[in-house]
Amino acid sequence: MGCCQNIVPSIDETGLNELKSLSLDSFNELKCIIDMTQQDVPSTAFSNLVDLSLRCVGLREICCGGRSPTGFLENLETLKISGCGSMSCLFPSWMLIQTLRKLKKVTVNGCGELEDVFQLEGLCYAKENHFLLSSFESLNLEYLQNMRYIWKGPTQQVSLQSLTFVYVKRCDKLRYLFTLSLARSLLQLKELTVMDCASLEYIVEIKAEENVAGGGGNDVLLPKLRKLQLEELENFVNFYSENSSLDMPTTKEAPQLGKEDVNMEQSPPKTTVDINCQNFDALQKRLPPYIRK
């Protein structure tokens, strides 16, 4: 492919709309998949791409120079990125609105400059539209030493209602995994593994304004959770952040959710979970009461 810095339009001017799978390996010259600053950019591009895999590519961003063409990645389901050391943000906010409506699986490994995965700041989204990322099923993040946020910005317009699998390892600057609004949507989550993340303090970060806006207090339910693995988390404090207004009951207490106005008929049943956690005797007091070893 020579010294081309983009695929469209430098390598192909048609937009590769019939392509369903694209895998690139050791292509350091490539700076973006599509460059909107170039002439002869097609009006439609990569509209049928389902699987995208990038390994050791010099990618700085997926699309550079502005909004992408019509249909760009609108059928993308699986994205795998490994060893791409120049990216700082994987999904800017405009991509979440314009594309990625069918995204199911994201795997990111060894991207040393990546600071956030989903950029949500400045998001303008009509209330009548569907929630973003509602089809998202699997998230695997490993060896991202500069990543501070998985979700950067307000998350109220995002729903993780289909997410079943989360694996996070060696993300040393990450402080938390989910906001309260995201955690409330995790009704299908089956496996949660977090390992060797030096700065991680909480699984769920609860901000005062989000708690008030969402109502219902700290009503996070994980009814499908079957595996919880928390290891080598030297700064881990609690399952929920300390600015929660609720007192988490210990495993010996009744499984109430906290505030008196919570409907106890909606409280989750005690769930048997495969738990692999260091110092579990101390950790169990920090977990929601319906999670049992």
C-alpha positions in Angstrom: 0.0 0.0 0.0 3.0 2.2 -0.1 3.0 5.5 1.8 -0.7 6.1 1.7 -2.0 7.8 4.9 -5.7 6.9 4.3 -7.7 4.2 2.6 -10.4 6.4 1.2 -9.8 8.2 -1.0 -6.0 7.5 -1.5 -6.3 3.8 -2.0 -9.9 3.5 -3.2 -12.1 6.4 -4.3 -15.3 4.4 -4.5 -15.8 4.0 -0.7 -15.5 0.2 -0.5 -19.2 -0.1 0.2 -19.3 -3.8 -0.7 -16.6 -4.7 1.8 -17.8 -6.5 4.9 -14.5 -7.3 6.7 -11.2 -5.3 6.8 -8.0 -6.4 8.6 -4.8 -4.3 8.5 -1.5 -5.4 10.1 1.8 -3.5 10.4 0.8 -0.4 8.4 2.5 2.4 10.2 2.0 5.0 7.5 -1.8 4.9 7.8 -3.1 7.9 9.8 -6.9 7.4 9.3 -9.4 5.2 7.6 -11.0 8.0 5.7 -9.7 11.6 5.2 -12.5 14.1 4.6 -9.9 16.9 3.8 -9.0 15.2 0.5 -10.7 15.8 -2.8 -12.8 13.1 -4.4 -14.1 11.7 -1.2 -17.2 9.6 -2.0 -20.6 10.5 -0.6 -20.9 7.0 0.9 -18.1 4.8 2.3 -17.8 1.6 4.3 -21.5 1.3 4.6 -21.6 -2.5 4.8 -18.4 -3.1 6.8 -19.2 -5.5 9.7 -15.7 -6.4 11.1 -12.7 -4.0 11.4 -9.4 -5.2 12.8 -6.3 -3.0 13.1 -3.0 -4.2 14.4 0.2 -2.1 14.7 -1.2 0.6 12.5 -0.1 4.3 12.8 -3.8 5.3 13.2 -4.5 8.7 14.8 -8.2 8.6 14.3 -10.7 6.6 12.3 -12.1 9.6 10.4 -10.2 12.8 10.1 -11.2 16.2 8.7 -14.8 16.4 9.8 -18.0 14.4 9.6 -17.9 11.1 7.7 -19.8 10.3 4.5 -23.3 8.8 4.5 -23.5 5.3 5.9 -19.9 5.3 7.3 -19.6 2.2 9.6 -23.4 2.1 10.1 -23.3 -1.8 10.0 -20.1 -2.2 12.1 -20.5 -4.9 14.7 -16.9 -5.8 15.8 -13.9 -3.6 16.3 -10.5 -4.9 17.3 -7.5 -2.5 17.7 -4.1 -3.6 19.0 -0.8 -1.8 19.1 -2.0 1.4 17.6 0.0 3.8 19.7 -1.0 7.2 18.2 -4.8 7.3 19.0 -6.0 9.4 21.9 -9.8 8.9 21.4 -11.4 5.9 19.8 -15.0 7.1 19.3 -15.6 10.8 19.1 -19.2 11.9 20.0 -20.2 12.6 16.4 -19.5 8.9 15.5 -21.8 7.7 18.2 -24.7 9.8 16.8 -24.0 9.3 13.1 -22.7 5.7 13.0 -22.1 2.7 15.3 -25.7 1.9 15.9 -25.1 -1.8 15.5 -21.8 -2.0 17.4 -21.6 -5.1 19.5 -18.0 -5.9 20.4 -14.9 -3.7 21.1 -11.5 -5.0 21.9 -8.6 -2.6 22.5 -5.1 -3.7 23.5 -1.8 -2.0 23.9 -2.7 1.5 22.6 -0.4 3.6 24.8 -1.7 7.1 24.0 -5.4 6.3 24.2 -7.1 8.5 26.9 -10.8 7.7 26.4 -12.8 5.2 24.4 -16.2 6.8 24.1 -16.2 10.6 23.8 -19.6 11.9 25.0 -18.8 15.6 25.6 -20.7 18.0 23.4 -23.2 15.3 22.5 -26.3 16.7 20.9 -29.0 14.0 20.7 -32.7 14.3 20.2 -34.7 12.8 23.1 -37.0 11.0 20.8 -34.2 8.9 19.4 -33.1 5.6 20.7 -30.4 5.4 23.4 -26.8 5.1 22.1 -24.9 1.8 22.2 -28.1 -0.2 23.0 -26.8 -3.2 21.0 -23.3 -3.2 22.6 -22.5 -6.7 24.1 -18.8 -7.0 24.9 -16.0 -4.7 26.0 -12.4 -5.9 26.4 -9.7 -3.3 27.3 -6.1 -4.3 28.1 -2.8 -2.6 28.6 -4.0 1.0 28.1 -1.7 2.8 30.5 -2.9 6.3 29.7 -6.7 5.7 29.5 -8.5 7.8 32.1 -12.1 7.3 30.9 -14.1 4.6 29.2 -17.0 7.1 28.9 -15.9 10.7 28.9 -18.8 13.2 29.4 -22.5 12.9 30.3 -23.8 9.3 29.9 -27.5 9.8 30.3 -28.1 9.2 26.6 -26.2 5.9 26.6 -27.8 2.6 27.5 -25.8 -0.6 28.0 -28.9 -2.8 28.1 -27.3 -5.5 26.0 -23.8 -5.6 27.6 -23.0 -9.0 28.9 -19.2 -9.2 29.1 -16.6 -6.7 30.5 -12.9 -7.4 30.9 -10.5 -4.6 32.0 -6.8 -5.2 32.7 -3.7 -3.0 33.2 -5.5 0.3 32.7 -3.4 2.1 35.3 -5.1 5.6 35.2 -8.7 4.4 35.2 -10.5 5.4 38.4 -14.0 3.9 37.7 -15.8 1.8 35.2 -19.4 3.1 35.0 -21.4 6.1 35.9 -24.6 5.6 37.9 -26.9 6.0 34.8 -24.8 3.4 32.9 -24.8 1.0 35.8 -28.6 1.2 36.0 -28.8 -0.2 32.5 -26.6 -3.3 33.1 -29.5 -5.7 33.3 -27.8 -8.3 31.1 -24.3 -8.2 32.5 -23.0 -11.7 33.1 -19.2 -11.4 33.6 -17.2 -8.5 35.1 -13.4 -8.8 35.4 -11.1 -6.1 36.5 -7.4 -6.9 37.1 -4.3 -5.0 37.9 -5.6 -1.4 37.5 -3.5 0.6 39.8 -5.7 3.7 40.2 -9.2 2.0 40.2 -11.2 3.1 43.2 -14.8 2.3 42.3 -16.8 0.1 39.9 -19.6 2.7 39.8 -19.0 6.4 40.1 -22.0 8.3 41.5 -22.2 12.0 41.0 -24.6 14.0 43.1 -26.3 15.7 40.1 -26.7 12.4 38.3 -28.2 10.7 41.3 -30.8 13.5 41.8 -31.7 13.6 38.1 -32.1 9.8 37.8 -34.2 9.4 40.9 -34.6 6.1 42.7 -31.4 6.4 44.7 -28.6 3.9 44.3 -30.9 1.3 42.6 -28.3 -0.6 40.6 -29.4 -4.1 39.8 -27.2 -6.8 38.3 -29.7 -9.7 38.0 -27.7 -11.7 35.4 -24.2 -11.4 37.0 -22.6 -14.8 37.3 -18.9 -14.0 37.5 -17.1 -11.2 39.4 -13.3 -11.1 39.3 -11.5 -8.2 41.0 -7.7 -8.7 41.5 -4.6 -6.6 42.1 -6.6 -3.4 42.7 -4.4 -1.7 45.2 -6.4 1.5 45.5 -9.9 -0.1 45.3 -12.2 1.6 47.8 -15.8 0.5 47.2 -18.2 -0.9 44.6 -19.9 2.5 44.7 -18.2 5.9 45.1 -18.2 7.5 48.5 -20.4 10.5 47.4 -23.4 8.1 47.3 -26.1 9.2 49.7 -26.8 5.5 50.5 -25.4 3.2 53.1 -24.4 -0.1 51.6 -25.7 -2.9 53.9 -23.3 -5.8 54.7 -23.9 -9.3 53.5 -25.5 -10.1 56.8 -28.2 -7.5 56.5 -31.4 -7.7 54.6 -31.0 -7.0 50.8 -32.6 -3.6 50.8 -31.4 -1.0 48.3 -31.0 2.0 50.6 -33.6 4.8 50.5 -36.9 4.3 52.2 -38.9 5.2 49.1 -37.4 2.3 47.0 -40.1 -0.3 46.2 -38.8 -3.4 47.9 -40.8 -5.6 45.6 -38.4 -4.6 42.9 -35.3 -5.6 45.0 -33.2 -8.2 43.2 -33.0 -11.8 44.6 -29.8 -12.9 46.2 -27.6 -14.2 43.3 -25.0 -16.8 43.5 -21.9 -15.4 41.8 -18.6 -17.0 41.0 -16.4 -14.5 42.8 -12.6 -14.4 42.5 -11.4 -11.5 44.6 -8.4 -11.0 46.9 -9.3 -10.3 50.5 -12.9 -11.2 49.9 -13.8 -11.1 53.5 -13.1 -7.4 53.5 -14.4 -6.8 50.0 -17.8 -8.4 50.6 -18.9 -5.5 52.8 -18.3 -3.2 49.8 -20.4 -5.2 47.4 -24.2 -4.8 46.8 -26.1 -7.1 49.2 -27.6 -9.3 46.4 -24.1 -10.5 45.3 -23.2 -13.6 47.2 -20.2 -15.9 46.8 
